Amino acid sequence: MSEIVEVRNVSKHFGDFAALDDVSFNISPGSIVGLIGPNGAGKTTTLKSILGLTGFDGEMRVLGEDPRSGRHKIMERVCFIADVGVLPRWLRVSDALDYIQGVHPRFNRVRAEVMLAETKISKRSKVKELSKGMVTQLHLALVMAIEVDLLVLDEPTLGLDILFRKAFYERLLNDYFDNETSIIISTHQVEEIESLLTHLLFINGGRIVLDCPMDEIDEIYSEVLVPPNKLQQANALSPIHSRDILGQKAMIFENVPREELTNLGELHAPSVADLFVAKMHR
Amino acid sequence: MNQLSILIRREFWENRNTFVLLPAITTGFLLLMMLLTLLVSATSSVDLNVEIQSSQDMEFFNDSMQADNIYAFALYQLEGRSTEERVQYINTGLQTLGGPLMGILWFVMVFYLLDSLYSDRRDRSIFFWKSMPVSDAMTVISKLVTGLWLVPLVYLLGVALLQLAAMVMLSIATLGTEISMLETVWGPASLLSNWIQYLGALLFYSLWALPFFGWLIAVSAYAKSVPLVWVVGVPLAMTIVERVVVDQPLFASWMWDHMIPISFLNMEQSVADNIVNLLLSLQMLSAVVVGGVLIIIAIWLRGKADEI
């Protein structure tokens, strides 16, 4: 099956500032991609470009369509949750259900109602009467009742407490994800989604700095706890990052054969968070 | 079609206050006032002629007299008229009843269209609307259909209610008098043709003023702040520039002609004659073309729209 999203040499400039600078990547069917980067790295711009919500230079195909001209067609097969608060404040919950049922051919109303019934959200409520967490629950219930090929989540749990965040991702993985749906999640809280992901995309300063399947991470990257007496030897292999841990150095190496590293110290795969820090500093 | 109907419902959810509540309250208030004048004056006889004499174009009210209430007064006036005059006066009266609602309607239409593609960019809910499989053209069309045709219908309903109420009160005033309810009140009044004329005038105005409405919705899709300043400022600036450059302000007069309601009317003709004369005119064609272009620009701008 062909790629769900193909991005080729996409750039976007705001005046002199390059929000996206020659970005290319693919999203394959059935993958859960983490788009990870610091604030202002271009995460939201990337996702908005994919969704046809903003213009860009370069080439892009989302489900075979150019998002700049085919947004409304793409949206039949793609869902989007932005960071909290894009549901209009005046909208009543029951009206939201009516609306999506009216415009979306793939909306399963019963499913949405079942999910809403598990929350404290009243159908008579307006969005402005709900708490931040409830608005996200509502949006998730609406979106999860739509059968799509790609779900785009832009910092979906921003501003929510840890209980909501945990429940959100649990729900996402258990109730939503199957091997035919792809998900792309942007966040700067790496630890929370690390275990969900099948693919990593790091973005910084508008450029993709890492594009790698999760199961290849430990083949390419290694972290070694190097004791002080082997520092020189380790530095000769040019680690991409090193930090101090209890008198030793934790060093991350890229594409260095394991045999060369094992005699330096304790060897293991780096966490996504540490890899992220390493990549951002380069 | 299905999608359009739910999009229109969405517009009514968002604007329930100005689309439904405002005309309902205005109509209710006017009905109450009409009822009060009937009840209050029924108990105490009032001298009505001072007030009514002052309206000069209604010279037929000039006779000074005492009446129980304004309806009874109007009845005595009508009774002494020829049938033709009765028809004219009673229908003019009925049309006048629509004035307040029609005035409010104009402002509601203007501010609704001006806000329609602007406010959701401000509160970022544009991302929710755009995450639905609804084309930008459909979005803009749903707002135009709502603002130009459906909201006027709601207000027209209020006008019809007021007119019916006035007829009923006039009829009540005939009770206990020798005036014939049928001959003086219901006979000369042509309610149905009155409504059709109103409907025709509103439909006509929606096309005649399409440049204005197209301009409103284009600004609404474009402005990053204070859309009202754009809406007024640009035509004003163009008017001033034209004044300076040429003696004959053709463009400006065309523009204002298509902006201000009833400015196109030739007062010596009836509304219906006016409409028939202008419907197939070059002026009308120019209005629809310019309005259409502005609407296409609005759709294009909506496609590129982002949060602000």
Interface residues (C-beta under 8 A of the other chain):
Chain A: K48 L51 G52 L53 T54 G55 R71 H72 K73 M75 E76 C79 F80 A82 G85 V86 L87 P88 R89 W90 L91 R92 D95 D98 Y99 I100 Q101 G102 V103 H104 P105
Chain B: N2 Q3 S5 I6 L7 R9 R10 W13 E14 D120 D123 R124 S125 I126 F127 F128 W129 K130 S131 M132 P133 V134 S135 D136 M138 G303 K304 D306
